[in-house]
Amino acid sequence: MKTKRMVGFVGFLCIAVISVSAAPVSVAFVDGTVHVLSGSNWKLLDFDDRFDSSQSVRLGKGAVLELSAQGGSMVAIATQGTFVVDDLLKPRTERGAVATVAAKLEKLAQGSKSDITVAGVRGSAAVEPQELMWAGDGVEAEATFEEAMTAYKNGLNSEAWTLFTEAKGLYEDAADPNGAARSAWHASLAGLASGSGAKALAALRSADPADAGALRGSYALALATLGARYGDTAGAKLMLQKALDSGWLDDQTMVEDAKSLLSGL
């Protein structure tokens, strides 16, 4: 009888340990197709969904997921595959080159409200002059972009991200790929300034750095850095090599950062 009680007590302890180790998480941001394993079924994830950290998530190609955990900690993943959330929440050391360039981007995002250049990563001063298109979507795109810039300069970073994203879509409707890329770049800065690297990466992935004009080098470097930070090592390598081969990096510091990133991945 005593043995049975002991077995039952050990079983209770195991359940208690599992309950303590698992913790609720919520979806802070999601872009693309992401599912969570619920029982034996895969359920499509959406903003603010809550589930247990012992569960697995599955990301489709090009998807980005950012989760909020207890204590305010955040974790993001941006590579195709299936992952146990508890594993994603484990502390890990970021590669030196990625951490260095990411820190420059974060500093730029907080400071580029007044047109600066930080260590080879260019801010809004590098934007090429745009010709206003005095009709339809072009006018609306410019107006939305200016509204986004005002929000960004006033520290309303989440609102600015939304408006820059809206402007990007309007530029696409107006057949202006440069305007779309310019908006995506600024959306990425607003995302970083709001504390969301996932928003920043999703914004950069939504346009082509080749269309970004004078910003294409900074765009490619930022896209590769955030991709590498959130698990897309293969994509980061391809982007860095393309930027180097295409001569997009017109600043020696940017070239050195790109080569340092590439060698460290």
C-alpha positions as CSV (number, residue, x, y, z in Angstrom):
1,M,0.0,0.0,0.0
2,K,2.8,2.4,0.9
3,T,4.6,1.6,-2.4
4,K,1.4,2.5,-4.3
5,R,1.2,5.8,-2.5
6,M,4.8,6.5,-3.3
7,V,4.3,5.8,-7.0
8,G,1.2,8.0,-7.0
9,F,3.2,10.8,-5.3
10,V,6.0,10.5,-7.8
11,G,3.4,10.7,-10.6
12,F,2.0,13.8,-9.0
13,L,5.4,15.4,-8.8
14,C,6.0,14.7,-12.5
15,I,2.8,16.4,-13.4
16,A,3.6,19.3,-11.2
17,V,7.1,19.7,-12.8
18,I,5.5,19.7,-16.3
19,S,3.0,22.3,-15.2
20,V,5.6,24.6,-13.7
21,S,8.0,24.3,-16.7
22,A,5.3,25.1,-19.3
23,A,4.1,28.7,-19.5
24,P,1.5,30.6,-21.5
25,V,2.6,32.6,-24.5
26,S,0.7,34.9,-26.8
27,V,1.1,35.9,-30.4
28,A,2.5,39.5,-30.5
29,F,3.0,39.5,-34.3
30,V,2.5,37.0,-37.1
31,D,3.1,37.4,-40.8
32,G,2.6,34.5,-43.3
33,T,1.3,31.1,-42.5
34,V,2.0,29.8,-39.0
35,H,0.2,27.0,-37.2
36,V,0.3,25.7,-33.6
37,L,-0.1,22.0,-32.7
38,S,-3.3,21.7,-30.6
39,G,-3.8,18.0,-29.6
40,S,-3.4,16.1,-32.9
41,N,-4.5,19.1,-35.1
42,W,-2.6,22.1,-36.5
43,K,-4.5,25.3,-35.8
44,L,-3.8,28.5,-37.8
45,L,-2.3,31.2,-35.5
46,D,-3.5,34.8,-35.4
47,F,-2.7,38.0,-33.4
48,D,-3.3,37.7,-29.6
49,D,-3.8,33.9,-29.7
50,R,-2.6,32.3,-26.5
51,F,-1.3,28.7,-26.0
52,D,1.1,26.7,-23.9
53,S,4.9,27.0,-24.4
54,S,5.2,23.2,-24.4
55,Q,3.3,23.1,-27.8
56,S,4.9,23.2,-31.2
57,V,4.6,25.9,-33.9
58,R,5.0,25.3,-37.7
59,L,6.1,28.2,-39.9
60,G,5.5,28.2,-43.7
61,K,8.0,29.7,-46.2
62,G,8.6,33.4,-45.6
63,A,6.6,33.4,-42.3
64,V,7.6,35.5,-39.2
65,L,6.3,34.8,-35.7
66,E,6.9,36.9,-32.6
67,L,5.7,35.5,-29.2
68,S,5.3,37.3,-25.9
69,A,6.1,35.2,-22.8
70,Q,5.7,35.7,-19.1
71,G,7.7,38.6,-17.6
72,G,7.5,40.6,-20.8
73,S,10.2,38.6,-22.7
74,M,9.8,38.3,-26.5
75,V,11.0,35.7,-28.9
76,A,10.9,35.7,-32.7
77,I,11.5,33.1,-35.4
78,A,11.5,33.6,-39.1
79,T,12.6,30.3,-40.7
80,Q,10.5,27.6,-42.2
81,G,10.0,24.5,-40.0
82,T,8.5,23.1,-36.8
83,F,9.7,24.3,-33.4
84,V,8.8,23.6,-29.8
85,V,8.2,26.9,-28.2
86,D,10.0,26.0,-24.9
87,D,13.1,25.5,-27.0
88,L,12.8,28.9,-28.6
89,L,12.5,30.5,-25.2
90,K,15.8,29.1,-24.0
91,P,18.6,31.7,-23.6
92,R,21.1,31.7,-26.4
93,T,24.2,33.6,-27.3
94,E,23.8,35.7,-30.5
95,R,26.7,35.6,-33.0
96,G,29.0,38.5,-32.6
97,A,28.7,40.0,-36.1
98,V,24.9,39.7,-36.0
99,A,24.7,41.4,-32.6
100,T,27.0,44.2,-33.7
101,V,25.1,45.1,-36.9
102,A,21.7,44.6,-35.2
103,A,22.8,47.1,-32.5
104,K,23.6,49.7,-35.2
105,L,20.2,49.2,-36.8
106,E,18.4,49.6,-33.4
107,K,20.4,52.8,-32.7
108,L,19.5,54.0,-36.2
109,A,15.8,53.3,-35.7
110,Q,15.8,55.4,-32.5
111,G,17.9,58.2,-34.0
112,S,17.0,58.5,-37.7
113,K,14.0,60.7,-36.9
114,S,16.5,63.5,-37.5
115,D,18.3,62.2,-40.7
116,I,21.6,60.6,-39.6
117,T,24.0,57.9,-40.7
118,V,25.2,55.4,-38.2
119,A,28.3,53.3,-38.9
120,G,27.6,52.6,-42.5
121,V,23.8,52.0,-42.1
122,R,22.1,54.9,-43.6
123,G,19.0,56.7,-42.4
124,S,16.3,58.7,-44.2
125,A,18.9,61.2,-45.4
126,A,19.8,58.6,-48.1
127,V,16.4,58.6,-49.6
128,E,16.4,59.7,-53.2
129,P,14.1,62.7,-54.1
130,Q,10.7,61.5,-55.2
131,E,8.5,63.0,-57.9
132,L,4.9,63.3,-56.8
133,M,2.4,61.6,-59.0
134,W,-0.5,64.0,-59.1
135,A,-3.2,61.4,-59.6
136,G,-5.0,58.7,-57.7
137,D,-2.9,56.2,-55.7
138,G,0.3,58.2,-56.0
139,V,-1.1,61.2,-54.2
140,E,-2.7,59.1,-51.5
141,A,0.6,57.1,-51.1
142,E,2.6,60.3,-50.6
143,A,0.1,61.7,-48.2
144,T,0.1,58.4,-46.2
145,F,3.9,58.3,-46.2
146,E,4.1,61.8,-44.8
147,E,1.5,61.0,-42.2
148,A,3.6,58.0,-41.2
149,M,6.8,60.1,-41.0
150,T,5.0,62.6,-38.7
151,A,3.9,59.7,-36.4
152,Y,7.4,58.3,-36.4
153,K,9.1,61.6,-35.6
154,N,6.6,62.0,-32.7
155,G,7.5,58.6,-31.3
156,L,4.3,56.9,-32.3
157,N,6.2,53.9,-33.6
158,S,3.5,51.3,-33.8
159,E,1.2,53.7,-35.6
160,A,4.0,54.7,-37.9
161,W,4.7,51.1,-38.8
162,T,1.0,50.6,-39.7
163,L,1.0,53.8,-41.8
164,F,4.2,53.0,-43.6
165,T,2.9,49.5,-44.4
166,E,-0.3,51.1,-45.8
167,A,1.8,53.5,-47.8
168,K,3.8,50.7,-49.3
169,G,0.6,49.1,-50.6
170,L,-0.6,52.3,-52.1
171,Y,2.8,52.8,-53.9
172,E,2.4,49.3,-55.3
173,D,-1.0,50.2,-56.5
174,A,0.5,53.3,-58.2
175,A,3.2,51.1,-59.9
176,D,6.0,52.9,-57.9
177,P,8.4,50.1,-56.7
178,N,10.8,52.7,-55.3
179,G,8.2,54.3,-53.2
180,A,7.1,50.9,-52.0
181,A,10.7,50.0,-51.0
182,R,11.2,53.3,-49.3
183,S,8.1,52.8,-47.3
184,A,9.2,49.2,-46.3
185,W,12.5,50.6,-45.2
186,H,10.9,53.2,-42.9
187,A,8.4,50.6,-41.7
188,S,11.3,48.5,-40.6
189,L,12.8,51.4,-38.6
190,A,9.5,52.1,-37.0
191,G,9.1,48.3,-36.1
192,L,12.6,48.3,-34.5
193,A,11.8,51.5,-32.6
194,S,8.7,49.9,-31.2
195,G,10.7,47.0,-30.0
196,S,9.6,44.4,-32.6
197,G,12.3,42.9,-34.8
198,A,9.7,40.7,-36.3
199,K,7.7,43.7,-37.6
200,A,10.9,45.1,-39.0
201,L,11.8,41.9,-40.8
202,A,8.3,41.4,-42.2
203,A,8.4,45.0,-43.6
204,L,11.8,44.4,-45.3
205,R,10.7,41.1,-46.7
206,S,7.6,42.8,-48.3
207,A,9.6,44.7,-50.9
208,D,12.8,44.3,-53.0
209,P,16.0,46.0,-51.9
210,A,16.9,46.3,-55.6
211,D,14.1,48.9,-55.9
212,A,15.3,51.0,-52.9
213,G,17.6,53.2,-54.9
214,A,20.2,54.9,-52.6
215,L,18.9,52.8,-49.7
216,R,19.5,49.4,-51.3
217,G,22.7,48.7,-49.6
218,S,21.4,49.6,-46.1
219,Y,18.2,47.7,-47.0
220,A,20.0,44.5,-48.0
221,L,22.3,44.7,-44.9
222,A,19.3,45.2,-42.6
223,L,17.3,42.4,-44.2
224,A,20.2,39.9,-43.9
225,T,21.0,40.9,-40.3
226,L,17.4,40.5,-39.1
227,G,17.0,37.3,-41.1
228,A,20.1,35.8,-39.5
229,R,19.0,37.0,-36.0
230,Y,15.7,35.1,-36.4
231,G,17.0,31.9,-37.9
232,D,17.0,32.5,-41.7
233,T,20.7,31.9,-42.1
234,A,20.5,30.7,-45.7
235,G,18.4,33.7,-46.8
236,A,20.8,36.0,-45.1
237,K,23.8,34.5,-46.9
238,L,22.2,34.9,-50.3
239,M,21.2,38.5,-49.6
240,L,24.7,39.5,-48.4
241,Q,26.4,37.8,-51.4
242,K,24.0,39.5,-53.8
243,A,24.6,42.9,-52.2
244,L,28.4,42.5,-52.4
245,D,28.3,41.1,-56.0
246,S,25.9,43.8,-57.2
247,G,27.9,46.7,-55.7
248,W,25.0,47.9,-53.6
249,L,27.3,48.6,-50.6
250,D,28.7,52.0,-51.5
251,D,30.3,52.6,-48.0
252,Q,33.4,50.8,-46.9
253,T,32.0,50.3,-43.4
254,M,28.9,48.6,-44.9
255,V,31.2,46.3,-47.0
256,E,33.1,45.3,-43.9
257,D,29.9,44.7,-41.9
258,A,28.5,42.6,-44.8
259,K,31.8,40.5,-45.0
260,S,31.9,40.1,-41.3
261,L,28.3,38.9,-41.2
262,L,28.9,36.5,-44.1
263,S,32.0,34.9,-42.5
264,G,30.2,34.5,-39.2
265,L,27.1,32.7,-40.6
